[in-house]
Amino acid sequence: MGRIRSPFQGEVVSVTANNVIVKSARGTAGRTSGRTISFTIKPEAKVVRDGKTCELKDLQKGDAVSVVFTTKPGSSLPRVTQVSVGKSE
C-alpha cells in the first residue's frame, strides 16, 4: 500500500458491508493525481455523519470523508478507528 498518513481525506468511490474505497482529491508524495485506498472497516470503528453516529452503509459515492487510522509497527495495514462525513460536533 505504501505510506499514507492519518487522517486520509478524499471522496468515497464505493462502499460494501465492511469496506470503503476512498480517492484523495490531490496527489501526495510527488504524485500528480489522487491516490485510491481501500479501507477495511471493523465493527468497532466509528462512522460519523454530520457529528452523529451512523452505519457504514449510510456512506454514499461522492461523500467527502476523513478516515482516521493507526498502523501497528511492522505492518502496512491501517486499523481504521473512525470515518467522518460532513461537519463534526
The first five atom37 places (N, CA, C, CB, O) and aatype in JSON, in Angstrom:
{
  "aatype": [12, 7, 1, 9, 1, 15, 14, 13, 5, 7, 6, 19, 19, 15, 19, 16, 0, 2, 2, 19, 9, 19, 11, 15, 0, 1, 7, 16, 0, 7, 1, 16, 15, 7, 1, 16, 9, 15, 13, 16, 9, 11, 14, 6, 0, 11, 19, 19, 1, 3, 7, 11, 16, 4, 6, 10, 11, 3, 10, 5, 11, 7, 3, 0, 19, 15, 19, 19, 13, 16, 16, 11, 14, 7, 15, 15, 10, 14, 1, 19, 16, 5, 19, 15, 19, 7, 11, 15, 6],
  "atom_mask": [
    [1, 1, 1, 1, 1],
    [1, 1, 1, 0, 1],
    [1, 1, 1, 1, 1],
    [1, 1, 1, 1, 1],
    [1, 1, 1, 1, 1],
    [1, 1, 1, 1, 1],
    [1, 1, 1, 1, 1],
    [1, 1, 1, 1, 1],
    [1, 1, 1, 1, 1],
    [1, 1, 1, 0, 1],
    [1, 1, 1, 1, 1],
    [1, 1, 1, 1, 1],
    [1, 1, 1, 1, 1],
    [1, 1, 1, 1, 1],
    [1, 1, 1, 1, 1],
    [1, 1, 1, 1, 1],
    [1, 1, 1, 1, 1],
    [1, 1, 1, 1, 1],
    [1, 1, 1, 1, 1],
    [1, 1, 1, 1, 1],
    [1, 1, 1, 1, 1],
    [1, 1, 1, 1, 1],
    [1, 1, 1, 1, 1],
    [1, 1, 1, 1, 1],
    [1, 1, 1, 1, 1],
    [1, 1, 1, 1, 1],
    [1, 1, 1, 0, 1],
    [1, 1, 1, 1, 1],
    [1, 1, 1, 1, 1],
    [1, 1, 1, 0, 1],
    [1, 1, 1, 1, 1],
    [1, 1, 1, 1, 1],
    [1, 1, 1, 1, 1],
    [1, 1, 1, 0, 1],
    [1, 1, 1, 1, 1],
    [1, 1, 1, 1, 1],
    [1, 1, 1, 1, 1],
    [1, 1, 1, 1, 1],
    [1, 1, 1, 1, 1],
    [1, 1, 1, 1, 1],
    [1, 1, 1, 1, 1],
    [1, 1, 1, 1, 1],
    [1, 1, 1, 1, 1],
    [1, 1, 1, 1, 1],
    [1, 1, 1, 1, 1],
    [1, 1, 1, 1, 1],
    [1, 1, 1, 1, 1],
    [1, 1, 1, 1, 1],
    [1, 1, 1, 1, 1],
    [1, 1, 1, 1, 1],
    [1, 1, 1, 0, 1],
    [1, 1, 1, 1, 1],
    [1, 1, 1, 1, 1],
    [1, 1, 1, 1, 1],
    [1, 1, 1, 1, 1],
    [1, 1, 1, 1, 1],
    [1, 1, 1, 1, 1],
    [1, 1, 1, 1, 1],
    [1, 1, 1, 1, 1],
    [1, 1, 1, 1, 1],
    [1, 1, 1, 1, 1],
    [1, 1, 1, 0, 1],
    [1, 1, 1, 1, 1],
    [1, 1, 1, 1, 1],
    [1, 1, 1, 1, 1],
    [1, 1, 1, 1, 1],
    [1, 1, 1, 1, 1],
    [1, 1, 1, 1, 1],
    [1, 1, 1, 1, 1],
    [1, 1, 1, 1, 1],
    [1, 1, 1, 1, 1],
    [1, 1, 1, 1, 1],
    [1, 1, 1, 1, 1],
    [1, 1, 1, 0, 1],
    [1, 1, 1, 1, 1],
    [1, 1, 1, 1, 1],
    [1, 1, 1, 1, 1],
    [1, 1, 1, 1, 1],
    [1, 1, 1, 1, 1],
    [1, 1, 1, 1, 1],
    [1, 1, 1, 1, 1],
    [1, 1, 1, 1, 1],
    [1, 1, 1, 1, 1],
    [1, 1, 1, 1, 1],
    [1, 1, 1, 1, 1],
    [1, 1, 1, 0, 1],
    [1, 1, 1, 1, 1],
    [1, 1, 1, 1, 1],
    [1, 1, 1, 1, 1]
  ],
  "atom_positions": [
    [[0.83, -1.2, 0.0], [0.0, 0.0, 0.0], [0.87, 1.25, 0.0], [-0.94, 0.0, 1.21], [0.45, 2.29, -0.51]],
    [[2.06, 1.17, 0.56], [2.88, 2.37, 0.66], [2.45, 3.19, 1.86], [0.0, 0.0, 0.0], [1.46, 2.87, 2.53]],
    [[3.19, 4.26, 2.14], [2.89, 5.07, 3.31], [1.79, 6.08, 3.02], [4.14, 5.77, 3.8], [1.85, 6.85, 2.06]],
    [[0.8, 6.07, 3.88], [-0.24, 7.09, 3.85], [-0.35, 7.63, 5.26], [-1.62, 6.51, 3.34], [0.01, 6.96, 6.23]],
    [[-0.83, 8.85, 5.37], [-0.94, 9.48, 6.69], [-2.38, 9.56, 7.13], [-0.32, 10.88, 6.68], [-3.3, 9.7, 6.33]],
    [[-2.55, 9.47, 8.44], [-3.87, 9.62, 9.03], [-4.03, 11.07, 9.48], [-4.07, 8.63, 10.23], [-3.1, 11.64, 10.05]],
    [[-5.17, 11.67, 9.24], [-6.33, 11.14, 8.53], [-6.13, 11.21, 7.01], [-7.59, 11.9, 8.93], [-5.49, 12.12, 6.49]],
    [[-6.69, 10.22, 6.34], [-6.69, 10.19, 4.88], [-7.99, 10.83, 4.43], [-6.53, 8.71, 4.31], [-9.07, 10.38, 4.81]],
    [[-7.9, 11.87, 3.62], [-9.1, 12.59, 3.2], [-9.31, 12.44, 1.71], [-8.99, 14.08, 3.57], [-8.37, 12.46, 0.91]],
    [[-10.58, 12.28, 1.35], [-10.9, 12.13, -0.06], [-12.38, 11.91, -0.27], [0.0, 0.0, 0.0], [-13.21, 12.26, 0.57]],
    [[-12.69, 11.32, -1.42], [-14.07, 11.11, -1.83], [-14.36, 9.62, -1.91], [-14.35, 11.79, -3.2], [-13.53, 8.85, -2.4]],
    [[-15.53, 9.22, -1.41], [-15.92, 7.82, -1.45], [-16.13, 7.39, -2.91], [-17.22, 7.58, -0.62], [-16.87, 8.02, -3.66]],
    [[-15.45, 6.31, -3.29], [-15.6, 5.73, -4.62], [-16.64, 4.62, -4.56], [-14.24, 5.18, -5.14], [-17.5, 4.51, -5.44]],
    [[-16.57, 3.79, -3.49], [-17.56, 2.74, -3.3], [-17.57, 2.28, -1.85], [-17.28, 1.54, -4.24], [-16.62, 2.51, -1.1]],
    [[-18.68, 1.63, -1.46], [-18.87, 1.13, -0.1], [-19.46, -0.26, -0.18], [-19.79, 2.08, 0.74], [-20.37, -0.51, -0.97]],
    [[-18.92, -1.18, 0.64], [-19.52, -2.51, 0.78], [-19.85, -2.68, 2.26], [-18.55, -3.64, 0.26], [-19.77, -1.73, 3.04]],
    [[-20.22, -3.9, 2.65], [-20.6, -4.16, 4.04], [-19.49, -3.87, 5.04], [-21.04, -5.59, 4.18], [-19.78, -3.48, 6.17]],
    [[-18.23, -4.05, 4.65], [-17.13, -3.82, 5.6], [-15.92, -3.14, 4.96], [-16.71, -5.13, 6.21], [-14.8, -3.29, 5.44]],
    [[-16.15, -2.4, 3.88], [-15.05, -1.8, 3.16], [-15.48, -0.48, 2.53], [-14.51, -2.75, 2.1], [-16.6, -0.35, 2.05]],
    [[-14.56, 0.49, 2.54], [-14.83, 1.74, 1.84], [-13.58, 2.07, 1.0], [-15.17, 2.91, 2.84], [-12.46, 1.98, 1.5]],
    [[-13.8, 2.44, -0.25], [-12.71, 2.84, -1.12], [-12.78, 4.35, -1.27], [-12.79, 2.13, -2.51], [-13.81, 4.91, -1.62]],
    [[-11.63, 5.01, -0.98], [-11.57, 6.47, -0.96], [-10.45, 6.93, -1.89], [-11.33, 6.99, 0.49], [-9.35, 6.38, -1.88]],
    [[-10.75, 7.95, -2.69], [-9.75, 8.55, -3.57], [-9.44, 9.95, -3.07], [-10.23, 8.58, -5.06], [-10.34, 10.77, -2.88]],
    [[-8.14, 10.21, -2.86], [-7.75, 11.54, -2.39], [-7.97, 12.56, -3.5], [-6.27, 11.55, -1.92], [-7.91, 12.23, -4.69]],
    [[-8.22, 13.79, -3.1], [-8.52, 14.85, -4.05], [-7.29, 15.3, -4.82], [-9.13, 16.03, -3.33], [-7.39, 15.77, -5.96]],
    [[-6.13, 15.16, -4.21], [-4.91, 15.62, -4.87], [-3.79, 14.64, -4.62], [-4.51, 17.02, -4.39], [-3.87, 13.79, -3.74]],
    [[-2.75, 14.77, -5.4], [-1.61, 13.89, -5.29], [-0.84, 14.1, -4.0], [0.0, 0.0, 0.0], [-0.86, 15.2, -3.44]],
    [[-0.18, 13.07, -3.54], [0.66, 13.15, -2.36], [2.0, 12.5, -2.68], [-0.01, 12.47, -1.14], [2.1, 11.7, -3.61]],
    [[2.99, 12.83, -1.93], [4.33, 12.22, -2.05], [4.83, 12.22, -3.49], [4.3, 10.8, -1.52], [5.34, 11.21, -3.98]],
    [[4.69, 13.37, -4.16], [5.21, 13.5, -5.51], [4.28, 13.01, -6.6], [0.0, 0.0, 0.0], [4.62, 13.09, -7.78]],
    [[3.12, 12.5, -6.24], [2.15, 12.05, -7.24], [1.39, 13.25, -7.78], [1.16, 11.0, -6.64], [1.11, 14.2, -7.05]],
    [[1.05, 13.19, -9.04], [0.33, 14.31, -9.64], [-1.18, 14.12, -9.58], [0.76, 14.5, -11.08], [-1.93, 15.08, -9.76]],
    [[-1.62, 12.9, -9.33], [-3.07, 12.67, -9.24], [-3.39, 12.03, -7.9], [-3.56, 11.77, -10.41], [-2.49, 11.61, -7.17]],
    [[-4.67, 11.97, -7.57], [-5.1, 11.42, -6.3], [-4.78, 9.94, -6.17], [0.0, 0.0, 0.0], [-4.55, 9.24, -7.16]],
    [[-4.77, 9.49, -4.94], [-4.46, 8.1, -4.63], [-5.73, 7.41, -4.15], [-3.34, 7.99, -3.57], [-6.47, 7.98, -3.35]],
    [[-5.98, 6.2, -4.6], [-7.16, 5.45, -4.2], [-6.75, 4.36, -3.22], [-7.87, 4.84, -5.42], [-5.87, 3.55, -3.5]],
    [[-7.41, 4.36, -2.04], [-7.09, 3.4, -0.98], [-8.37, 2.67, -0.56], [-6.44, 4.12, 0.25], [-9.43, 3.28, -0.42]],
    [[-8.25, 1.37, -0.37], [-9.34, 0.55, 0.13], [-9.12, 0.32, 1.62], [-9.44, -0.81, -0.64], [-8.09, -0.2, 2.03]],
    [[-10.09, 0.72, 2.43], [-10.01, 0.56, 3.89], [-11.02, -0.5, 4.34], [-10.28, 1.91, 4.61], [-12.19, -0.44, 3.99]],
    [[-10.55, -1.46, 5.12], [-11.43, -2.43, 5.76], [-11.92, -1.8, 7.05], [-10.71, -3.81, 6.01], [-11.12, -1.33, 7.86]],
    [[-13.22, -1.81, 7.24], [-13.82, -1.18, 8.42], [-14.32, -2.27, 9.36], [-14.99, -0.22, 8.02], [-15.26, -3.0, 9.05]],
    [[-13.67, -2.37, 10.51], [-14.06, -3.36, 11.52], [-15.29, -2.84, 12.28], [-12.88, -3.64, 12.52], [-15.54, -1.64, 12.29]],
    [[-16.06, -3.73, 12.9], [-17.27, -3.32, 13.62], [-17.02, -2.28, 14.71], [-17.91, -4.52, 14.23], [-17.91, -1.48, 15.0]],
    [[-15.85, -2.28, 15.33], [-15.58, -1.34, 16.41], [-15.23, 0.07, 15.92], [-14.45, -1.86, 17.26], [-15.17, 1.0, 16.72]],
    [[-15.01, 0.24, 14.63], [-14.72, 1.57, 14.08], [-15.97, 2.43, 14.12], [-14.18, 1.47, 12.62], [-17.09, 1.94, 13.93]],
    [[-15.78, 3.72, 14.37], [-16.9, 4.66, 14.47], [-17.12, 5.29, 13.09], [-16.62, 5.75, 15.55], [-16.17, 5.71, 12.44]],
    [[-18.37, 5.35, 12.67], [-18.74, 6.01, 11.42], [-19.65, 7.18, 11.79], [-19.46, 5.02, 10.4], [-20.65, 6.99, 12.48]],
    [[-19.29, 8.39, 11.34], [-19.99, 9.6, 11.77], [-20.38, 10.43, 10.55], [-19.1, 10.43, 12.73], [-19.57, 10.65, 9.65]],
    [[-21.63, 10.9, 10.53], [-22.11, 11.82, 9.5], [-22.67, 13.04, 10.2], [-23.2, 11.15, 8.58], [-23.59, 12.94, 11.01]],
    [[-22.1, 14.2, 9.9], [-22.54, 15.47, 10.5], [-22.6, 15.41, 12.02], [-23.9, 15.86, 9.95], [-23.53, 15.93, 12.64]],
    [[-21.59, 14.76, 12.62], [-21.49, 14.71, 14.07], [-22.31, 13.64, 14.74], [0.0, 0.0, 0.0], [-22.27, 13.52, 15.97]],
    [[-23.05, 12.84, 13.98], [-23.9, 11.79, 14.56], [-23.45, 10.42, 14.06], [-25.38, 12.03, 14.22], [-23.14, 10.24, 12.89]],
    [[-23.43, 9.46, 14.99], [-23.04, 8.11, 14.64], [-24.02, 7.53, 13.62], [-22.97, 7.22, 15.9], [-25.23, 7.68, 13.74]],
    [[-23.45, 6.86, 12.61], [-24.29, 6.2, 11.6], [-23.62, 4.88, 11.25], [-24.48, 7.11, 10.32], [-22.69, 4.45, 11.93]],
    [[-24.08, 4.23, 10.21], [-23.52, 2.97, 9.78], [-22.75, 3.15, 8.48], [-24.63, 1.91, 9.61], [-22.98, 4.11, 7.75]],
    [[-21.85, 2.23, 8.22], [-21.04, 2.3, 7.0], [-21.93, 2.35, 5.76], [-20.1, 1.09, 6.92], [-21.61, 3.05, 4.8]],
    [[-23.04, 1.63, 5.78], [-23.94, 1.6, 4.62], [-24.57, 2.97, 4.35], [-25.04, 0.57, 4.85], [-25.12, 3.19, 3.27]],
    [[-24.49, 3.9, 5.32], [-25.04, 5.25, 5.14], [-24.12, 6.15, 4.32], [-25.31, 5.89, 6.48], [-24.53, 7.23, 3.89]],
    [[-22.88, 5.71, 4.09], [-21.98, 6.48, 3.24], [-22.39, 6.29, 1.79], [-20.5, 6.05, 3.46], [-22.89, 5.24, 1.4]],
    [[-22.17, 7.33, 1.0], [-22.57, 7.28, -0.4], [-21.4, 7.67, -1.31], [-23.76, 8.2, -0.65], [-20.52, 8.44, -0.92]],
    [[-21.42, 7.14, -2.51], [-20.42, 7.5, -3.5], [-20.42, 9.03, -3.65], [-20.71, 6.81, -4.88], [-21.47, 9.65, -3.78]],
    [[-19.23, 9.61, -3.62], [-19.09, 11.05, -3.75], [-19.0, 11.8, -2.43], [0.0, 0.0, 0.0], [-18.63, 12.98, -2.43]],
    [[-19.32, 11.15, -1.3], [-19.18, 11.81, 0.0], [-17.72, 12.16, 0.25], [-19.72, 10.9, 1.14], [-16.83, 11.36, -0.02]],
    [[-17.49, 13.36, 0.77], [-16.14, 13.76, 1.2], [-15.94, 13.2, 2.6], [-15.96, 15.33, 1.17], [-16.7, 13.52, 3.51]],
    [[-14.9, 12.38, 2.78], [-14.68, 11.72, 4.06], [-13.26, 11.95, 4.57], [-14.95, 10.24, 3.94], [-12.35, 12.31, 3.83]],
    [[-13.13, 11.72, 5.88], [-11.85, 11.72, 6.54], [-11.75, 10.39, 7.27], [-11.69, 12.95, 7.53], [-12.59, 10.07, 8.11]],
    [[-10.71, 9.61, 6.94], [-10.53, 8.29, 7.54], [-9.37, 8.36, 8.52], [-10.28, 7.19, 6.44], [-8.22, 8.6, 8.13]],
    [[-9.67, 8.16, 9.8], [-8.66, 8.19, 10.85], [-8.26, 6.75, 11.14], [-9.18, 8.91, 12.14], [-9.11, 5.88, 11.33]],
    [[-6.95, 6.49, 11.18], [-6.48, 5.13, 11.4], [-5.14, 5.13, 12.12], [-6.36, 4.39, 10.07], [-4.45, 6.15, 12.21]],
    [[-4.78, 3.95, 12.62], [-3.47, 3.71, 13.2], [-2.83, 2.56, 12.44], [-3.56, 3.41, 14.75], [-3.52, 1.79, 11.77]],
    [[-1.52, 2.45, 12.54], [-0.81, 1.35, 11.91], [0.14, 0.75, 12.93], [-0.05, 1.82, 10.63], [0.93, 1.47, 13.55]],
    [[0.08, -0.55, 13.11], [0.98, -1.22, 14.05], [2.39, -1.22, 13.47], [0.51, -2.68, 14.35], [2.56, -1.33, 12.26]],
    [[3.39, -1.09, 14.33], [4.77, -1.15, 13.84], [5.02, -2.46, 13.09], [5.77, -1.03, 15.03], [4.62, -3.53, 13.54]],
    [[5.66, -2.35, 11.94], [5.95, -3.52, 11.13], [4.82, -3.94, 10.21], [0.0, 0.0, 0.0], [4.97, -4.91, 9.46]],
    [[3.7, -3.23, 10.26], [2.56, -3.56, 9.4], [2.22, -2.36, 8.53], [1.34, -3.99, 10.24], [2.34, -1.21, 8.96]],
    [[1.79, -2.63, 7.32], [1.37, -1.53, 6.45], [-0.16, -1.44, 6.38], [1.96, -1.72, 5.04], [-0.7, -0.57, 5.7]],
    [[-0.86, -2.35, 7.08], [-2.31, -2.36, 7.05], [-2.89, -1.38, 8.07], [-2.85, -3.76, 7.31], [-2.6, -1.5, 9.26]],
    [[-3.69, -0.42, 7.62], [-4.28, 0.54, 8.56], [-5.41, -0.09, 9.37], [-4.79, 1.76, 7.81], [-6.19, -0.89, 8.86]],
    [[-5.49, 0.3, 10.64], [-6.61, -0.1, 11.5], [-7.47, 1.14, 11.68], [-6.11, -0.68, 12.91], [-7.12, 2.06, 12.42]],
    [[-8.59, 1.16, 10.99], [-9.47, 2.33, 10.98], [-10.18, 2.47, 12.32], [-10.49, 2.24, 9.83], [-10.77, 1.51, 12.83]],
    [[-10.12, 3.69, 12.88], [-10.82, 3.96, 14.13], [-12.07, 4.81, 13.89], [-9.89, 4.66, 15.12], [-13.03, 4.72, 14.65]],
    [[-12.04, 5.64, 12.83], [-13.2, 6.49, 12.55], [-13.23, 6.92, 11.09], [-13.2, 7.72, 13.45], [-12.2, 7.21, 10.48]],
    [[-14.45, 6.96, 10.54], [-14.71, 7.52, 9.22], [-15.72, 8.64, 9.43], [-15.23, 6.43, 8.19], [-16.8, 8.41, 9.97]],
    [[-15.37, 9.86, 9.0], [-16.26, 11.0, 9.22], [-16.67, 11.63, 7.9], [-15.57, 12.05, 10.1], [-15.87, 11.79, 6.98]],
    [[-17.96, 11.99, 7.84], [-18.52, 12.71, 6.7], [-19.14, 13.98, 7.22], [-19.56, 11.84, 5.92], [-19.85, 13.96, 8.22]],
    [[-18.88, 15.11, 6.56], [-19.52, 16.36, 6.95], [-18.9, 16.98, 8.18], [0.0, 0.0, 0.0], [-17.78, 16.65, 8.56]],
    [[-19.64, 17.88, 8.79], [-19.12, 18.64, 9.93], [-19.1, 17.8, 11.19], [-19.94, 19.89, 10.16], [-19.9, 16.88, 11.35]],
    [[-18.18, 18.13, 12.09], [-18.07, 17.44, 13.37], [-18.93, 18.14, 14.4], [-16.6, 17.4, 13.84], [-19.44, 19.24, 14.19]],
    [[-19.1, 17.45, 15.55], [-19.87, 18.04, 16.65], [-19.1, 19.18, 17.25], [-20.21, 17.0, 17.72], [-19.58, 19.81, 18.19]]
  ]
}
